[in-house]
Structure formats: structure tokens, C-alpha cells
Amino acid sequence: MIITVGVIAYNEKKSLGSLLKDICAQTYDHKKIEVILVDGNSTDNTKKIMETFKKNNQKDFYDVKVLSNPKRTQPCGWNVVLNNYSGDAVVRIDAHASIPSNFIEKNIETLSGGEDICGGFRPNIIDSPTPWKETLLLVETSMFGSSIAPYRRQQGKSYVNSLFHGAYKREVFDKVGFFNESLVRTEDNEIHHRMQQAGFKLCFNPEIISYQHTRNSLKGMIKQKFGNGKWIGLTLSVSPKCLSYYHFVPFLFVMGIIFCSIFACFGYPLLLEILLLLYSMFDFVNTVSCFTMRDIHFHYFLLPFLFPLMHIAYGVGTLVGIFQIPFWKKKLKKENG
């Protein structure tokens, strides 16, 4: 089976080189691996790194292509891949990720076993560990700080609603079409929903493992959470059924704070007190749980404050996204003529 490895990147010079080394280290026959690298008009050396990789490894692989994504966004980049790949299957790999040497081999085994779509466990990792970065990693990896998505929680082989770093047989995209280019961060949720509607199953295989690099700064993590929440709100107007209830928990928390605060201003503080008490209990329990996961650092005492920051950033993002729906739809209509 010929498999295409697609990597979309924009200003990823710090992490792309490491990922390309991981691709070179794959145990699957390189003559059956096509590598497509798509650059989103980067302003750093990202495209140069891609061209160098192509020059040095063209003969080692089935093929190596370096393409451009002038629209820059992830779904547009993946559509560039889908318009140009030659493989019997294609696997998405995030530029800010790492893969073990058997990653492609395990995907091929799963697809060859009868599955049309597969993916696996995705632990978060950090670059150049420090106590502060490890604290941010705890926020990202804990169930209270992130989500219950299966690729975050190791489990047995099963069928799920969404995957990270998914591998897809060619007939999947032949049937469901390409990514929705209007969705910047929820394009995978939307297309996975379409795939399920078309009768395909998404197989989660815990033997397939890849790693996602966690944001190394509080500012970067808050920005990411806000952006994720915003696109959850906007996606409600496009494909609400592709979203799960857990996507809206931070939004409900923020709305609860707002409405309970209004009641408190009118002399009824009990609801706000109950809400904050319940949240504080969950916050405390999950903080204690994090303390038991590894050696304690002073920075871990910031966890009770970091959890609500992430939740509020995500929830406010969803609220902003919902408010922006009419303006966003108008913009899309204008762009599409």
C-alpha cells in the first residue's frame, strides 16, 4: 500500500526539522511513502527546510513534493494535499508534532486489517522541560483542563467520533469530498461527521501513537484556548451536529458566572456562591490529582488559578464566536460572491 504523508506548516522552522527526521526514521518501506509538504507562505525558513528535505531525500521515498498554500489555513492546506496526492491512503501529521518510528507501519496495519479510517493515542509533550512548562503540560493533559476526547485518553480499540493525526483510505475522500475551507480550527470535526454520515467508521487503535507539542507559554495557551472556543461558536452555524456536549462546558461555565453575577447584583448572591463553590471543589480535587502524578514543583501551586483561566478563555471564545456568526456569515457570502 502506498501511503501519503501530508504535513502543513506555517512558520514552523523550530519544529519541522525534528518531524522530518521522524519521517526519515519510519520502519515502513520508504519506497511506499509519498511525502507532501505544504507551506503557507511562511516568513521564516520553513519552505527552505522543506526544499532541502526534498533535495536530500527525493530518491529515498516514493515521491517528495513541496507545495504552496497561499490561503495559509489548515483546511486549505489539506485540500492542497488532497488535490495532489498519489497514495492509496493519506495520513495527516501536524507540523508541531513528533511520531515514533512505527507510526506509519501501525497505521498501515490497521488500514490493511479492514478499516477505512484510523488514528490513535496522542500524548502531549514539551520542549526543553522546565517546572513552569511541566505545569502548563499538566493543565493541558488533565481531564479537567482539556477534554475527554479519546485520543487524549488511552483506551482499547474502539470506534470514535473524531481522531487526531488520522489516516484515511483514498475512497473516503473520494466519497465525502474535501475539507470545509471556511472552518479554521474545527475542520476535522466537521469532515469526520460527514465521514460518519457517509457510513465510514473512525477506528481508534491505541497501538498508534503520536505526540503533540504543548504551548510553552501561558499567553500562547490562553490564545489557543480562546481561538478553539471561538471556532466552536462559529461552527454552530455550519455543522452543529459535528460538535459534542463537552465542547460547550466552558461556555456554560462562563454564562453561569455572568447570569449568577447579575442575580448577585440584585441582592441574590446564593446562586453565584453555589456555582463558585462547586467549581472550587472540582478545581481542588483535580489539582490534588495533578500533585500525585509527578514530583511536586512550586509552580504546581498555580494550578488552581490556571484551570479557570483556561476554561474562561475557552468559554469567552465560544461566546465571542456565537456573537460573530452573522458578521462571519456575511463575510463568507461576500468572499464567495
C-alpha positions in Angstrom: 0.0 0.0 0.0 1.3 3.4 -1.0 0.7 6.0 1.7 0.9 9.7 1.5 2.2 11.7 4.5 0.8 15.2 4.5 2.4 18.0 6.6 1.0 21.5 6.6 3.3 24.2 8.1 3.4 28.0 8.6 6.5 29.4 10.3 7.4 26.1 11.9 11.2 26.2 11.4 11.7 25.3 15.1 9.8 22.0 15.0 9.7 21.0 11.3 13.2 19.7 11.2 12.6 17.3 14.0 9.4 16.0 12.4 11.2 15.4 9.1 13.8 13.3 10.9 11.0 11.3 12.4 9.6 10.7 8.9 13.0 9.5 7.7 13.2 7.1 10.6 9.9 5.3 9.7 10.2 1.5 9.6 7.6 1.2 6.8 9.2 0.8 3.3 10.2 4.3 2.2 9.6 3.4 -1.4 5.9 3.1 -0.4 5.8 6.5 1.3 4.9 9.7 -0.5 5.7 12.9 1.4 3.8 16.1 0.6 5.0 19.2 2.4 2.7 22.3 2.2 4.0 25.7 3.1 1.5 28.5 4.0 3.7 31.4 2.7 5.9 31.3 5.8 8.1 34.3 6.6 10.8 32.2 8.2 12.9 29.3 6.8 10.1 26.8 6.8 9.9 26.4 3.0 13.7 26.3 2.7 13.7 23.4 5.2 11.1 21.6 3.1 13.1 22.1 -0.2 16.3 20.9 1.5 14.4 17.8 2.7 13.1 17.1 -0.8 16.6 17.6 -2.4 18.2 15.2 0.1 15.5 12.5 0.2 13.7 12.5 -3.1 15.3 9.2 -4.2 14.7 7.5 -0.8 10.9 7.9 -0.9 8.2 7.0 -3.4 8.0 10.8 -4.0 8.5 14.1 -2.2 6.5 17.2 -3.1 6.8 20.7 -1.8 3.6 22.7 -2.5 2.2 26.1 -1.5 -0.9 27.1 0.4 -1.5 30.8 -0.3 -4.6 30.8 1.9 -2.5 29.6 4.8 -5.2 27.9 6.9 -5.2 24.3 7.8 -8.2 23.1 5.8 -6.9 24.9 2.7 -3.5 23.2 3.2 -5.1 19.8 3.5 -7.1 20.4 0.4 -3.8 21.1 -1.4 -2.6 17.7 -0.3 -5.9 16.0 -1.4 -5.6 17.6 -4.8 -2.1 16.3 -5.3 -1.5 13.0 -3.5 -0.9 9.7 -5.3 -1.2 7.2 -2.4 -3.8 4.6 -1.7 -4.2 6.3 1.7 -3.2 9.6 3.3 -2.2 10.4 6.8 -2.3 13.9 8.4 0.6 14.9 10.6 0.7 18.2 12.4 3.9 20.2 11.9 4.2 20.8 15.6 4.3 17.0 16.4 6.5 14.0 16.8 6.0 10.5 15.6 7.7 7.2 16.7 9.4 5.1 14.1 6.5 2.6 13.8 3.8 5.3 13.4 3.1 4.7 9.6 3.6 1.0 10.0 0.9 0.8 12.7 -1.5 2.9 10.6 -0.9 0.6 7.6 -1.5 -2.5 9.7 -4.9 -1.1 10.9 -6.0 0.0 7.4 -4.9 -3.3 5.9 -6.9 -5.1 8.6 -10.1 -3.7 7.0 -10.5 -0.2 8.5 -11.1 2.8 6.2 -10.1 5.4 8.8 -7.8 5.1 11.8 -5.9 7.0 14.4 -4.5 6.6 17.9 -3.4 7.9 21.2 -1.9 11.5 21.3 0.0 12.4 24.4 1.2 15.9 24.9 4.9 16.6 25.3 7.1 19.7 26.0 10.3 21.1 24.5 13.2 21.6 26.9 11.3 20.8 30.1 11.2 23.3 33.0 9.0 23.3 36.1 6.8 26.0 34.5 6.4 24.2 31.2 5.6 21.0 33.1 2.9 22.9 35.0 1.4 24.0 31.7 1.6 20.4 30.4 -0.4 19.3 33.5 -3.1 21.8 32.7 -3.2 20.6 29.1 -3.2 16.9 29.8 -5.5 16.7 32.8 -9.1 15.8 32.1 -10.3 18.9 33.9 -8.0 21.1 31.9 -8.6 19.7 28.4 -11.3 17.2 27.4 -12.4 13.6 27.3 -11.5 13.2 23.6 -10.4 9.5 23.1 -7.1 10.5 21.5 -6.2 12.2 24.8 -7.2 9.2 27.0 -5.6 5.8 26.3 -8.2 3.1 25.9 -8.8 -0.1 24.0 -9.5 -0.4 20.3 -12.9 1.2 19.6 -14.9 3.4 17.2 -15.0 7.1 18.0 -16.4 10.4 16.6 -13.1 12.2 15.9 -9.4 11.4 15.6 -6.0 13.2 15.7 -3.4 12.5 13.0 -5.9 10.4 11.2 -5.1 8.0 8.3 -7.7 7.7 5.5 -8.1 5.4 2.6 -8.5 7.1 -0.8 -12.1 6.1 -1.2 -13.0 8.0 1.9 -12.3 11.4 0.4 -13.5 10.3 -3.0 -16.9 9.8 -1.4 -17.2 12.7 1.1 -15.2 15.4 -0.7 -12.7 17.8 0.7 -12.3 19.9 3.9 -14.6 22.9 4.5 -12.2 25.8 4.0 -14.4 28.2 5.9 -13.6 26.4 9.2 -10.1 27.2 10.5 -9.9 25.0 13.6 -12.9 22.7 13.5 -12.4 21.4 10.0 -11.6 17.9 11.4 -14.7 17.7 13.5 -16.9 18.7 10.5 -15.3 16.3 8.0 -15.3 13.4 10.5 -19.0 14.0 10.9 -19.5 13.8 7.2 -17.5 10.7 7.0 -19.7 9.0 9.6 -22.8 10.2 7.8 -21.4 8.5 4.6 -21.2 5.2 6.5 -17.5 5.2 7.5 -16.2 4.3 10.9 -13.4 6.0 12.7 -11.2 3.4 14.3 -9.2 4.3 17.4 -6.2 2.0 17.9 -4.1 2.6 21.0 -1.1 1.0 19.3 -0.9 4.0 17.0 0.9 6.8 19.0 2.0 10.3 18.0 2.9 13.3 20.1 1.7 16.9 20.2 4.0 19.6 21.5 2.2 21.7 24.2 2.3 25.5 24.1 5.3 26.7 26.1 3.9 29.9 27.4 0.8 30.9 29.3 0.0 33.6 26.7 0.2 31.1 23.9 -2.0 28.6 25.7 -4.7 31.2 26.6 -4.6 32.4 23.0 -5.0 28.8 21.7 -7.9 28.1 24.1 -9.7 31.3 23.1 -9.3 30.5 19.4 -10.5 27.0 19.9 -13.6 28.2 21.7 -14.3 30.9 19.1 -14.4 28.4 16.3 -16.7 26.1 18.3 -19.1 29.0 18.5 -18.8 29.8 14.8 -19.1 26.1 13.8 -22.6 26.1 15.4 -23.8 28.0 12.3 -22.3 25.5 9.9 -22.4 22.0 11.3 -23.7 21.9 14.9 -24.0 18.1 14.9 -20.3 17.7 14.5 -19.7 19.1 18.0 -20.0 17.3 21.3 -21.5 18.5 24.5 -18.1 18.7 26.2 -17.2 21.4 23.7 -19.7 23.7 25.5 -18.9 23.1 29.1 -16.5 26.1 29.4 -19.2 28.3 27.6 -21.9 27.2 30.1 -19.5 27.9 33.0 -18.9 31.5 31.7 -22.6 32.0 31.1 -23.3 30.7 34.6 -20.9 33.3 36.0 -22.5 36.1 34.1 -26.1 35.3 35.0 -25.3 34.4 38.6 -23.4 37.7 38.9 -26.4 39.6 37.6 -28.6 38.0 40.3 -26.0 38.8 42.9 -26.0 42.5 41.9 -29.8 42.4 42.6 -29.3 41.0 46.1 -29.4 37.3 45.4 -25.8 36.0 45.7 -26.7 32.4 46.6 -26.5 31.1 43.0 -23.1 32.6 42.4 -21.8 31.3 45.7 -23.1 27.8 44.9 -21.5 27.9 41.4 -18.2 29.1 42.6 -18.2 26.6 45.5 -18.9 23.7 43.1 -16.2 24.8 40.7 -13.7 25.3 43.5 -14.4 21.7 44.7 -13.6 20.3 41.2 -10.6 22.7 40.9 -9.2 21.5 44.2 -9.8 17.8 43.6 -8.1 17.9 40.1 -5.2 20.0 41.5 -4.6 17.4 44.2 -4.8 14.7 41.5 -2.1 16.5 39.4 0.1 16.7 42.5 0.1 12.9 42.7 1.1 12.4 39.1 4.8 13.5 39.4 7.3 15.2 41.7 5.9 18.4 43.1 7.3 21.8 41.9 6.4 25.2 43.4 4.7 26.1 40.1 2.1 23.4 40.7 0.5 25.6 43.3 -0.6 27.8 40.4 -2.8 25.1 39.0 -6.0 26.2 40.9 -5.6 29.6 39.1 -4.5 28.2 35.7 -7.5 25.8 35.3 -10.1 28.6 35.5 -8.0 30.8 33.2 -8.1 28.1 30.5 -11.8 27.4 31.0 -12.8 31.1 30.9 -10.6 31.8 27.9 -12.3 28.9 26.0 -15.8 29.8 27.2 -15.4 33.5 26.4 -14.0 32.5 23.0 -17.2 30.4 22.3 -19.4 33.4 23.4 -17.5 35.7 21.1 -17.8 33.2 18.2 -21.6 33.0 18.7 -21.9 36.8 18.6 -19.7 36.9 15.5 -21.8 34.4 13.5 -23.9 36.9 11.5 -20.8 39.0 10.6 -18.8 35.9 9.7 -21.6 34.5 7.5 -21.8 37.9 5.8 -18.1 37.9 5.2 -18.2 34.3 3.8 -21.0 35.3 1.5 -19.1 38.3 0.2 -15.9 36.2 -0.4 -17.8 33.5 -2.2 -19.5 36.1 -4.5 
